[in-house]
Amino acid sequence: MKKTFIPFLLALVLLLAPACLIAPSQTDTPTPPAAQPTSSPTLALEDEQTRLTVCMGQEPNSLYPFGELNTAARNVLSAINDGPIDTVSYEYLPVILTQLPSFENGDAQIIRSAVNNGDPVVDSQGNLTTLQTGLRVRPAGCTSDDCAITYDGASPLQMDQMIVTFRLRPGLTWSDGTPLTAEDSLYAFELHRQANINSYLINRTQAYEAADEQTLQWFGIAGFTDPTYFLNIWQPAPRHAWSEFPADQLPKVDISSRTPLSWGPFAIKEWTPGESILLEKNPYYYRIRDGFPRVDTVLIRFIPDPNLALSELIAGRCDLIDPTINLEDHVGLLQEMQTAGQAQMFVTTGMSMEWLGLGVVPASYENGYDIQKDRQDIFGDQYTRQAIAYCLDRETITANVLYGLTGIPTSYLPSNHPAFDSNIQVVPFDPEIGISLLEQAGWLDTDNDPSTPRRAINTQNVAYNTPLILKYQTTSTAQRRQVAAIIERSLSECGIGLDVEFLPPNDLYAPGPGGPLFGRQFDLAQYALGAEGIEPPCNWFNSAGIPTEENSWAGANITGFRNDEYDTACLLAQSSQQKDAAQLASYRQTQIILAEELPAIPLYSRLRIAAASPPVCGLDLDPTASLLANIEAYGIGETCQN
């Protein structure tokens, strides 16, 4: 089930290894890879059937929809199931629902609910607890701490309770011909509850019920006003096919983990381990009368090597290359092939972004800063942080390393996100401004030699004559080596020296307290952050996300940045209703604070690249969805005329 964004510490690790991008200004354009002999897929297909062959960089680890899935598994499931709710261009779209629940259409409402001592409630700070004397809560109608009260244990109390109604499309059918009903969603809820999956929402659910075969209702715990209430439907699971197995066996048995029934455009026909998965058209798909899907079968091949995948594309044995095959080092080649009419290239960016983190508050400062023992407080002065931003040549990075396919970000959100603040200006590469800011912070050129690092002369909390030399740590991929070289060159123009260190991912991302990032013992670090879902991840930089000994060194805010106004705005945004004026204002406030304080500087959005052979049509690479989420609309050759 899709749900509100939850910050994952592991997002740092999962996005660690971008493939290299070879800038055309630095090397010759790669030559097309030669087609290599390959064995034909063992899955036999009827000649009269239309087939689309998709090459993916991974094999699914499982197709049990409620397990811990890799990207390939999620992609395949998006091809065989449709919804219940999709994301399209940072918006939510109902698929197997007649409409998305809202207060405007009456399918979402807030009622006044009486609560008593011992009842489960959500307190004024959003914590799940039980009602007891002395607990601070928000009575019915109260939406902020200004009107919160302390419960006296005796007075009658009513609190807000959310009720959300979900209406399934009529005529939905599993791929074995069995009707899909509300009972299948209730069964999925039961499986989640037994396996303790998505416990945050499960624990805040008072009841989840079927009003009839097509109608479900979700009841929240009193005091829980969920801003993404419209997502609180559980993805259906086929009770009639799975209920004979205990819940703890479902992740392992073939009927649920390798050949699960589907309700979408395709059904799984065969999975050949290590080689491919064959999908066939689902005759019970609810859009079948509209001509979808366009092709009869989809063959998904597993090819981790991008060079081999491109060879197979050229040879006609791949019609579509999925972004799970990293094509970033072949952008120049793909552009040439597209110009020559030999291939189609599709590029987008999403919620994944590359950052330059500043070690604002190292872990050693937790017990107080000691100028004699601790790393110098280089980043404590805001002018210094701003100067680094002006001295970063991000224009050259995006132009040469990323082929101009992405712009310079100003926020933790992409520019086409609904909550993005377009009023924040890009900090340009301007060494003159950077030098001026450094001098205001007390970093001076004492030897009149711009090629040597500046020194701290009257810099607050920095020992006199400390040279401005920073350790720069990241992984050793070719792309990051290119970026580091550009950053080192541009910072030197401002008198900032770099000591560049390329580390193996396991070393850079080692857990705290020993790891440089999660142990918060670095000067500058280049890393990636990604979000699951499309909710703005403001908690990348809130205080609760700082890795510390108390939270077992977990959290994305490795810079140690703390700002009460930021924390308040982020919390308010995440607890406000979707697209409410207060929510948008709060998200924009977090972006303004981050742009001013600069604990980390966004370098560029990560690219997602797909490629297709010329006969493929209808392809859509959405920034917020799997490439296969719209596979029913893809055609090849004559099927494009349908």
C-alpha positions as CSV (number, residue, x, y, z in Angstrom):
1,M,0.0,0.0,0.0
2,K,1.3,3.4,-0.9
3,K,1.6,5.7,2.0
4,T,2.9,9.0,3.3
5,F,6.7,9.5,2.8
6,I,8.8,7.9,5.6
7,P,12.5,8.9,5.7
8,F,14.7,5.9,5.2
9,L,18.2,6.0,6.5
10,L,19.0,3.3,4.0
11,A,18.0,5.7,1.1
12,L,21.6,7.0,1.5
13,V,23.0,3.5,0.9
14,L,20.6,2.5,-1.8
15,L,21.5,5.5,-3.9
16,L,25.3,5.2,-3.4
17,A,26.6,3.9,-6.7
18,P,25.6,6.0,-9.7
19,A,27.2,4.8,-12.8
20,C,29.7,7.1,-14.4
21,L,28.7,9.8,-17.0
22,I,31.4,10.5,-19.6
23,A,31.3,14.2,-20.5
24,P,31.7,14.7,-24.2
25,S,34.2,17.5,-23.6
26,Q,36.5,15.1,-21.8
27,T,36.6,12.0,-23.9
28,D,35.6,10.6,-27.3
29,T,32.0,9.5,-27.7
30,P,31.7,5.8,-26.9
31,T,31.3,3.6,-29.9
32,P,28.2,1.4,-30.1
33,P,28.7,-1.9,-28.3
34,A,29.0,-4.9,-30.6
35,A,26.2,-7.4,-30.5
36,Q,27.3,-10.4,-28.5
37,P,26.2,-13.9,-29.0
38,T,23.4,-14.8,-26.6
39,S,21.2,-17.7,-26.1
40,S,17.6,-17.2,-27.1
41,P,15.1,-17.0,-24.2
42,T,13.8,-20.5,-23.4
43,L,10.2,-19.3,-23.2
44,A,8.4,-20.3,-26.4
45,L,5.9,-17.8,-27.8
46,E,3.2,-18.2,-30.4
47,D,4.1,-16.6,-33.7
48,E,0.8,-14.8,-34.1
49,Q,1.1,-13.1,-30.7
50,T,2.5,-9.6,-30.4
51,R,5.3,-9.4,-27.9
52,L,7.2,-6.6,-26.1
53,T,10.6,-7.5,-24.7
54,V,11.7,-5.5,-21.7
55,C,15.2,-5.7,-20.4
56,M,15.7,-5.0,-16.6
57,G,18.8,-4.8,-14.6
58,Q,17.6,-6.9,-11.7
59,E,15.6,-10.1,-11.1
60,P,12.8,-9.7,-8.6
61,N,13.6,-11.1,-5.2
62,S,10.0,-12.1,-4.8
63,L,6.5,-11.1,-6.1
64,Y,4.8,-11.4,-2.8
65,P,3.4,-7.9,-2.7
66,F,3.6,-7.4,1.0
67,G,7.2,-8.4,1.5
68,E,10.5,-6.5,1.3
69,L,10.8,-6.0,-2.4
70,N,13.6,-4.9,-4.6
71,T,13.0,-2.4,-7.4
72,A,12.6,-5.1,-10.0
73,A,9.9,-6.8,-8.0
74,R,8.0,-3.5,-7.6
75,N,8.3,-2.9,-11.3
76,V,6.9,-6.3,-12.3
77,L,4.0,-5.9,-9.8
78,S,3.2,-2.5,-11.3
79,A,2.9,-4.3,-14.7
80,I,0.5,-7.0,-13.5
81,N,-1.6,-4.9,-11.0
82,D,-3.2,-1.5,-11.7
83,G,-3.3,0.8,-8.7
84,P,-5.3,0.9,-6.4
85,I,-3.8,4.5,-6.5
86,D,-1.1,5.6,-8.9
87,T,1.2,8.6,-8.8
88,V,1.5,10.6,-12.0
89,S,3.6,13.7,-12.1
90,Y,3.6,14.1,-8.4
91,E,-0.2,13.8,-8.2
92,Y,-2.4,10.9,-7.0
93,L,-4.6,9.2,-9.5
94,P,-7.4,6.7,-8.5
95,V,-7.2,3.6,-10.7
96,I,-9.5,0.8,-9.4
97,L,-11.5,3.4,-7.3
98,T,-14.3,5.4,-8.8
99,Q,-12.8,8.5,-7.2
100,L,-10.2,9.6,-4.7
101,P,-11.8,10.2,-1.3
102,S,-11.9,13.9,-0.3
103,F,-13.8,16.2,2.0
104,E,-15.2,17.9,-1.1
105,N,-16.8,14.8,-2.5
106,G,-18.0,13.6,0.9
107,D,-15.9,10.4,1.0
108,A,-13.8,11.8,3.8
109,Q,-15.2,13.3,7.0
110,I,-14.2,14.2,10.5
111,I,-16.6,13.5,13.3
112,R,-16.7,14.2,17.0
113,S,-16.0,11.1,18.9
114,A,-16.4,10.6,22.7
115,V,-13.3,9.1,24.4
116,N,-12.7,7.8,27.9
117,N,-9.9,6.9,30.2
118,G,-7.8,4.1,28.8
119,D,-9.0,4.6,25.2
120,P,-6.3,4.7,22.5
121,V,-5.8,8.2,21.2
122,V,-3.2,10.4,19.4
123,D,-2.0,13.2,21.7
124,S,-1.3,16.8,20.7
125,Q,2.2,15.9,19.6
126,G,1.0,13.2,17.3
127,N,2.1,10.3,19.6
128,L,-0.1,7.2,19.8
129,T,-1.0,6.6,23.5
130,T,-3.9,5.9,25.8
131,L,-6.0,8.6,27.4
132,Q,-5.1,9.3,31.0
133,T,-5.1,12.2,33.4
134,G,-2.5,14.8,32.6
135,L,-2.3,13.9,28.9
136,R,-2.2,16.9,26.6
137,V,-4.7,16.4,23.7
138,R,-6.6,18.4,21.1
139,P,-10.3,18.4,21.7
140,A,-12.8,18.1,18.8
141,G,-12.4,21.1,16.5
142,C,-8.9,21.9,17.7
143,T,-6.2,21.8,15.0
144,S,-3.2,23.4,16.7
145,D,-1.4,23.4,20.0
146,D,-2.9,26.8,20.8
147,C,-6.2,25.1,21.7
148,A,-4.8,21.9,23.2
149,I,-5.9,21.0,26.7
150,T,-4.6,18.8,29.6
151,Y,-7.1,16.1,30.3
152,D,-8.3,16.1,33.9
153,G,-9.4,12.5,33.9
154,A,-13.1,13.2,34.7
155,S,-14.6,15.7,32.3
156,P,-16.4,14.4,29.2
157,L,-14.1,14.7,26.2
158,Q,-14.7,14.5,22.5
159,M,-11.9,14.3,19.9
160,D,-11.8,14.4,16.1
161,Q,-12.0,11.1,14.3
162,M,-11.5,10.6,10.6
163,I,-13.7,8.3,8.5
164,V,-12.7,7.6,4.9
165,T,-14.8,5.7,2.3
166,F,-13.2,3.9,-0.7
167,R,-15.4,2.8,-3.6
168,L,-14.1,0.1,-5.9
169,R,-14.9,0.1,-9.6
170,P,-17.6,-2.4,-10.4
171,G,-16.6,-5.4,-12.5
172,L,-13.1,-5.9,-11.2
173,T,-11.8,-9.4,-11.6
174,W,-8.8,-11.5,-10.7
175,S,-6.8,-13.1,-13.6
176,D,-8.4,-16.5,-12.8
177,G,-11.9,-15.0,-13.4
178,T,-12.9,-14.6,-9.7
179,P,-14.5,-11.3,-8.8
180,L,-12.3,-8.9,-6.9
181,T,-14.3,-7.4,-4.0
182,A,-13.9,-5.4,-0.8
183,E,-13.2,-8.6,1.1
184,D,-9.9,-9.0,-0.7
185,S,-8.8,-5.6,0.7
186,L,-9.9,-6.7,4.2
187,Y,-7.8,-9.9,3.7
188,A,-4.8,-7.8,2.8
189,F,-5.4,-5.7,6.0
190,E,-5.4,-8.8,8.0
191,L,-2.2,-10.0,6.5
192,H,-0.5,-6.7,7.2
193,R,-1.7,-6.7,10.8
194,Q,-0.5,-10.3,11.4
195,A,2.9,-9.6,9.9
196,N,3.1,-6.2,11.6
197,I,3.6,-4.5,8.2
198,N,3.1,-0.7,8.1
199,S,2.6,-0.7,11.8
200,Y,2.4,3.1,11.9
201,L,-0.9,3.1,10.1
202,I,-2.2,-0.2,11.5
203,N,-1.8,1.1,15.0
204,R,-3.7,4.3,14.2
205,T,-6.5,2.4,12.6
206,Q,-9.6,1.8,14.8
207,A,-11.4,-0.2,12.2
208,Y,-11.3,-1.2,8.6
209,E,-14.6,-2.6,7.3
210,A,-16.5,-3.5,4.1
211,A,-19.8,-1.7,3.8
212,D,-20.7,-3.8,0.7
213,E,-18.8,-5.7,-2.1
214,Q,-17.5,-2.5,-3.6
215,T,-17.2,-0.2,-0.6
216,L,-14.6,0.0,2.2
217,Q,-14.4,2.3,5.2
218,W,-11.4,3.3,7.3
219,F,-11.8,4.6,10.8
220,G,-8.8,6.4,12.4
221,I,-8.0,6.5,16.1
222,A,-9.4,9.6,17.8
223,G,-7.0,12.5,17.4
224,F,-5.3,11.1,14.3
225,T,-5.9,13.4,11.4
226,D,-4.0,11.8,8.6
227,P,-3.0,14.3,5.8
228,T,-2.9,11.4,3.3
229,Y,-6.1,9.7,4.5
230,F,-7.0,9.0,0.8
231,L,-4.2,6.4,0.6
232,N,-5.5,4.3,3.5
233,I,-6.8,1.5,1.4
234,W,-5.0,-1.9,1.4
235,Q,-4.0,-3.3,-1.9
236,P,-6.3,-6.3,-2.6
237,A,-5.0,-9.9,-2.0
238,P,-6.9,-12.9,-3.4
239,R,-8.5,-14.5,-0.3
240,H,-9.9,-17.3,-2.4
241,A,-6.5,-18.4,-3.6
242,W,-4.3,-17.7,-0.6
243,S,-6.4,-18.3,2.5
244,E,-5.6,-22.0,2.6
245,F,-2.0,-21.1,3.6
246,P,-1.0,-19.6,6.9
247,A,0.0,-15.9,6.6
248,D,3.6,-16.7,7.6
249,Q,4.0,-19.1,4.6
250,L,2.7,-16.7,1.9
251,P,6.1,-15.0,1.4
252,K,7.5,-18.4,0.4
253,V,4.9,-20.4,-1.5
254,D,4.9,-20.1,-5.3
255,I,1.2,-19.2,-5.5
256,S,1.9,-15.9,-3.8
257,S,5.6,-15.2,-4.2
258,R,6.3,-16.4,-7.8
259,T,2.9,-16.5,-9.7
260,P,0.5,-14.3,-7.8
261,L,-2.9,-13.6,-9.3
262,S,-3.3,-10.1,-10.8
263,W,-6.1,-7.8,-11.6
264,G,-4.1,-5.6,-14.0
265,P,-3.3,-5.8,-17.7
266,F,-1.1,-8.8,-17.5
267,A,-0.8,-12.1,-15.6
268,I,2.4,-14.1,-14.9
269,K,2.6,-17.1,-17.1
270,E,6.1,-18.4,-16.3
271,W,9.2,-17.3,-14.3
272,T,12.5,-18.9,-15.5
273,P,15.0,-18.2,-12.6
274,G,18.0,-16.2,-13.6
275,E,16.6,-15.5,-17.1
276,S,13.2,-14.0,-17.6
277,I,9.5,-13.7,-16.6
278,L,6.8,-14.1,-19.2
279,L,3.6,-12.1,-18.8
280,E,0.5,-12.8,-20.8
281,K,-2.6,-10.6,-21.4
282,N,-5.1,-10.8,-18.7
283,P,-8.5,-11.5,-20.4
284,Y,-10.4,-10.2,-17.4
285,Y,-8.7,-6.8,-17.2
286,Y,-11.3,-4.1,-16.8
287,R,-9.9,-2.1,-19.7
288,I,-9.8,-5.0,-22.2
289,R,-12.7,-3.7,-24.2
290,D,-10.9,-0.4,-24.7
291,G,-8.1,-2.2,-26.4
292,F,-5.7,-2.5,-23.5
293,P,-3.2,-3.9,-23.2
294,R,-1.9,-3.3,-26.7
295,V,0.4,-6.4,-26.9
296,D,-0.4,-10.0,-26.1
297,T,2.8,-10.9,-24.1
298,V,5.6,-9.1,-22.3
299,L,8.9,-10.9,-21.9
300,I,11.0,-9.4,-19.1
301,R,14.7,-10.4,-19.4
302,F,17.2,-9.9,-16.6
303,I,20.4,-8.2,-18.0
304,P,22.5,-6.4,-15.3
305,D,25.2,-5.2,-17.8
306,P,24.2,-2.0,-19.6
307,N,26.6,-2.7,-22.5
308,L,25.0,-6.1,-23.1
309,A,21.5,-4.6,-22.8
310,L,22.4,-2.0,-25.5
311,S,23.8,-4.8,-27.7
312,E,20.5,-6.6,-27.3
313,L,18.6,-3.5,-28.2
314,I,20.6,-3.1,-31.4
315,A,20.1,-6.7,-32.2
316,G,16.4,-6.5,-31.6
317,R,16.3,-8.8,-28.6
318,C,15.4,-5.9,-26.3
319,D,12.5,-3.6,-27.2
320,L,12.7,-1.5,-24.0
321,I,15.5,-0.9,-21.5
322,D,14.2,-0.2,-18.0
323,P,16.0,2.4,-15.8
324,T,17.1,-0.5,-13.5
325,I,19.8,-0.9,-16.1
326,N,22.0,2.2,-15.5
327,L,22.5,4.0,-18.8
328,E,24.1,7.2,-17.4
329,D,27.5,6.4,-18.9
330,H,25.9,5.9,-22.4
331,V,24.0,9.2,-22.7
332,G,26.2,10.5,-25.5
333,L,25.8,7.3,-27.4
334,L,22.0,7.2,-26.9
335,Q,21.7,10.8,-28.1
336,E,23.6,9.9,-31.3
337,M,21.4,6.8,-31.8
338,Q,18.3,8.8,-31.3
339,T,19.4,11.4,-33.8
340,A,20.1,8.7,-36.3
341,G,16.7,7.1,-35.7
342,Q,18.2,3.9,-34.2
343,A,16.7,4.3,-30.7
344,Q,14.6,6.4,-28.5
345,M,15.9,7.9,-25.3
346,F,13.7,8.9,-22.3
347,V,15.1,10.9,-19.4
348,T,13.5,12.3,-16.3
349,T,14.4,13.2,-12.8
350,G,12.5,12.5,-9.6
351,M,12.9,12.7,-5.8
352,S,16.5,11.4,-5.8
353,M,19.1,14.1,-5.4
354,E,22.8,14.4,-5.0
355,W,24.0,16.5,-2.1
356,L,27.1,18.2,-0.8
357,G,26.7,17.8,2.9
358,L,28.6,20.2,5.3
359,G,29.6,18.8,8.7
360,V,27.9,21.6,10.6
361,V,27.7,19.9,13.9
362,P,30.0,16.9,14.3
363,A,29.1,14.2,16.8
364,S,32.0,15.3,19.0
365,Y,30.2,18.6,19.6
366,E,27.4,16.9,21.5
367,N,29.2,17.3,24.8
368,G,30.2,20.9,24.0
369,Y,32.6,22.3,21.5
370,D,36.3,22.4,22.6
371,I,38.4,24.5,20.2
372,Q,41.5,22.8,21.5
373,K,40.4,19.2,20.9
374,D,37.5,19.1,18.4
375,R,37.6,19.7,14.7
376,Q,37.5,23.5,14.2
377,D,34.0,24.9,13.9
378,I,34.5,25.9,10.3
379,F,30.9,25.7,9.3
380,G,29.4,27.5,12.3
381,D,29.4,30.8,10.5
382,Q,26.5,31.2,8.0
383,Y,28.7,33.4,5.7
384,T,31.2,30.5,5.3
385,R,28.4,28.1,4.3
386,Q,27.0,30.6,1.8
387,A,30.5,31.3,0.4
388,I,30.9,27.6,-0.3
389,A,27.7,27.7,-2.3
390,Y,28.8,30.7,-4.4
391,C,32.2,29.0,-5.0
392,L,30.6,25.7,-6.4
393,D,30.5,25.6,-10.2
394,R,27.3,23.6,-10.4
395,E,26.7,25.0,-13.9
396,T,29.7,23.1,-15.2
397,I,28.6,19.9,-13.4
398,T,25.1,19.9,-14.9
399,A,26.4,20.9,-18.4
400,N,29.4,18.6,-18.7
401,V,28.8,15.7,-16.4
402,L,25.0,15.5,-16.8
403,Y,24.8,16.6,-20.5
404,G,22.5,19.5,-19.6
405,L,19.6,17.0,-18.9
406,T,18.9,18.5,-15.4
407,G,19.1,21.9,-13.8
408,I,20.5,23.2,-10.6
409,P,18.2,22.5,-7.7
410,T,17.3,25.1,-5.1
411,S,15.4,22.9,-2.7
412,Y,15.0,19.3,-1.5
413,L,12.1,19.1,-3.9
414,P,12.2,18.9,-7.7
415,S,11.0,22.1,-9.5
416,N,7.8,20.5,-10.8
417,H,6.6,19.3,-7.4
418,P,3.4,21.0,-6.2
419,A,5.0,22.1,-3.0
420,F,8.2,23.5,-4.6
421,D,8.9,27.2,-3.8
422,S,9.7,28.8,-7.1
423,N,10.7,32.1,-5.4
424,I,14.0,30.6,-4.2
425,Q,16.8,31.7,-6.6
426,V,19.6,29.5,-7.7
427,V,22.9,30.4,-6.0
428,P,25.2,31.1,-9.1
429,F,28.8,30.3,-9.4
430,D,30.3,33.7,-8.4
431,P,33.8,33.5,-6.8
432,E,33.8,37.3,-6.2
433,I,30.8,37.0,-3.9
434,G,32.2,33.9,-2.4
435,I,35.4,35.6,-1.5
436,S,33.6,38.6,-0.1
437,L,31.5,36.3,2.2
438,L,34.7,34.5,3.3
439,E,36.3,37.7,4.2
440,Q,33.3,38.8,6.2
441,A,33.6,35.5,8.1
442,G,37.2,36.2,8.9
443,W,38.9,34.0,6.3
444,L,41.7,36.1,4.8
445,D,44.3,35.7,2.1
446,T,47.3,36.4,4.3
447,D,50.1,35.7,1.7
448,N,48.4,37.5,-1.3
449,D,48.6,34.2,-3.2
450,P,45.1,33.1,-4.4
451,S,46.4,29.6,-5.1
452,T,46.9,28.9,-1.4
453,P,44.1,28.3,1.1
454,R,42.8,31.2,3.1
455,R,43.4,31.3,6.9
456,A,41.3,32.1,9.9
457,I,42.3,35.5,11.2
458,N,39.3,36.6,13.1
459,T,36.9,33.7,12.5
460,Q,34.5,32.9,15.2
461,N,35.1,29.6,17.0
462,V,38.1,28.8,14.8
463,A,41.7,28.9,16.1
464,Y,43.9,31.7,14.7
465,N,45.7,30.9,11.4
466,T,43.8,27.7,10.7
467,P,44.1,27.0,7.0
468,L,40.8,26.6,5.1
469,I,41.5,23.1,3.9
470,L,38.5,20.7,3.9
471,K,38.4,16.9,3.6
472,Y,36.0,15.9,0.8
473,Q,34.7,12.4,1.0
474,T,32.6,10.4,-1.4
475,T,32.6,7.1,-3.3
476,S,34.9,6.4,-6.2
477,T,32.4,6.1,-9.1
478,A,33.5,7.9,-12.3
479,Q,30.7,10.3,-12.1
480,R,31.6,11.4,-8.6
481,R,35.3,11.6,-9.5
482,Q,34.3,14.1,-12.3
483,V,32.1,16.1,-9.9
484,A,34.8,16.2,-7.3
485,A,37.4,17.5,-9.8
486,I,35.1,20.3,-10.8
487,I,34.3,21.2,-7.2
488,E,38.0,21.1,-6.2
489,R,38.9,23.4,-9.1
490,S,36.1,25.9,-8.4
491,L,36.6,26.1,-4.7
492,S,40.3,26.8,-5.2
493,E,39.3,30.0,-7.0
494,C,38.0,31.2,-3.6
495,G,41.0,30.1,-1.6
496,I,39.3,26.9,-0.3
497,G,41.5,23.9,-0.4
498,L,40.3,20.3,-0.7
499,D,41.7,17.0,0.5
500,V,39.7,14.6,-1.6
501,E,39.2,11.1,-0.4
502,F,37.4,8.4,-2.4
503,L,36.1,5.6,-0.1
504,P,34.4,2.2,-0.8
505,P,30.7,2.5,-0.1
506,N,30.9,0.1,2.8
507,D,33.4,2.5,4.5
508,L,31.7,5.8,3.7
509,Y,28.3,4.5,4.8
510,A,29.5,2.5,7.7
511,P,27.2,2.9,10.8
512,G,28.1,5.3,13.6
513,P,29.9,6.1,15.6
514,G,32.8,4.9,13.4
515,G,31.5,5.7,10.0
516,P,32.3,9.2,8.6
517,L,28.7,10.0,7.5
518,F,26.5,8.4,10.1
519,G,29.1,8.9,12.8
520,R,29.0,12.6,11.8
521,Q,32.8,13.1,11.6
522,F,33.3,14.7,8.1
523,D,34.0,18.1,6.6
524,L,32.4,17.8,3.2
525,A,30.6,14.7,1.8
526,Q,28.9,14.0,-1.5
527,Y,26.0,11.5,-1.2
528,A,22.5,10.9,-2.5
529,L,19.1,11.1,-0.8
530,G,16.0,9.5,-2.2
531,A,12.4,9.3,-1.0
532,E,9.8,6.6,-1.3
533,G,6.6,8.2,-2.5
534,I,6.0,11.8,-3.4
535,E,5.4,13.5,-0.1
536,P,8.0,16.2,0.5
537,P,10.8,14.8,2.6
538,C,11.4,17.8,4.9
539,N,12.5,15.4,7.6
540,W,15.8,14.9,5.8
541,F,16.9,17.9,7.8
542,N,14.9,18.0,11.0
543,S,16.4,17.5,14.4
544,A,14.8,14.1,14.9
545,G,16.8,12.8,11.9
546,I,20.2,13.5,13.3
547,P,22.2,10.3,13.8
548,T,23.1,10.0,17.5
549,E,24.0,7.4,20.0
550,E,20.5,7.6,21.4
551,N,18.9,6.6,18.1
552,S,21.5,4.0,17.2
553,W,23.0,6.4,14.7
554,A,20.0,6.3,12.4
555,G,18.8,9.3,10.4
556,A,19.3,11.2,7.2
557,N,20.3,14.5,8.7
558,I,24.0,13.6,8.9
559,T,25.0,17.3,8.9
560,G,23.8,17.7,12.5
561,F,21.7,20.8,11.5
562,R,19.2,22.0,14.2
563,N,16.7,24.7,13.7
564,D,13.5,25.0,15.8
565,E,11.7,27.0,13.2
566,Y,12.5,24.4,10.6
567,D,11.3,21.5,12.8
568,T,8.1,23.3,13.6
569,A,7.3,24.1,10.0
570,C,8.1,20.5,8.9
571,L,5.9,19.0,11.6
572,L,3.0,21.4,10.7
573,A,3.3,20.6,7.0
574,Q,3.3,16.8,7.6
575,S,0.3,17.0,9.9
576,S,-1.8,19.4,7.6
577,Q,-4.3,18.3,5.0
578,Q,-3.1,17.8,1.5
579,K,-2.7,21.1,-0.5
580,D,-4.1,23.0,2.4
581,A,-2.8,26.6,2.4
582,A,-1.1,26.0,5.7
583,Q,0.6,22.9,4.4
584,L,2.0,24.6,1.3
585,A,3.1,27.6,3.4
586,S,4.9,25.3,5.9
587,Y,6.7,23.3,3.2
588,R,7.8,26.5,1.6
589,Q,9.1,27.8,4.9
590,T,11.3,24.7,5.3
591,Q,12.7,25.4,1.9
592,I,13.4,29.0,2.6
593,I,15.2,28.2,5.9
594,L,17.2,25.4,4.2
595,A,18.3,27.8,1.4
596,E,19.4,30.4,3.9
597,E,21.1,28.2,6.4
598,L,22.7,25.8,3.9
599,P,23.6,22.8,6.1
600,A,23.8,20.9,2.8
601,I,23.9,22.1,-0.8
602,P,21.9,20.3,-3.5
603,L,24.2,19.5,-6.4
604,Y,21.8,18.0,-9.0
605,S,18.8,15.7,-9.4
606,R,19.6,12.1,-10.3
607,L,18.7,11.0,-13.8
608,R,16.4,8.1,-14.7
609,I,17.0,6.9,-18.2
610,A,15.2,4.5,-20.4
611,A,15.7,3.5,-24.0
612,A,13.5,1.9,-26.6
613,S,13.7,0.6,-30.1
614,P,12.1,2.8,-32.8
615,P,9.0,0.7,-33.3
616,V,7.9,1.1,-29.6
617,C,5.1,3.6,-29.0
618,G,3.1,5.0,-26.1
619,L,6.1,4.9,-23.7
620,D,5.9,7.3,-20.7
621,L,8.8,7.8,-18.3
622,D,7.1,9.5,-15.4
623,P,9.2,11.0,-12.6
624,T,7.1,9.4,-9.9
625,A,6.3,6.0,-11.2
626,S,7.8,2.8,-12.5
627,L,8.3,2.6,-16.3
628,L,6.0,-0.5,-16.3
629,A,3.2,1.2,-14.4
630,N,1.6,2.2,-17.8
631,I,2.7,-0.8,-19.8
632,E,-0.9,-1.5,-21.0
633,A,-0.5,1.6,-23.2
634,Y,2.8,0.5,-24.8
635,G,2.7,-0.9,-28.3
636,I,5.2,-2.1,-30.9
637,G,4.9,-2.1,-34.7
638,E,1.4,-2.6,-36.0
639,T,-0.1,-2.5,-32.5
640,C,0.7,1.2,-32.4
641,Q,-2.2,1.7,-34.9
642,N,-4.8,0.3,-32.5
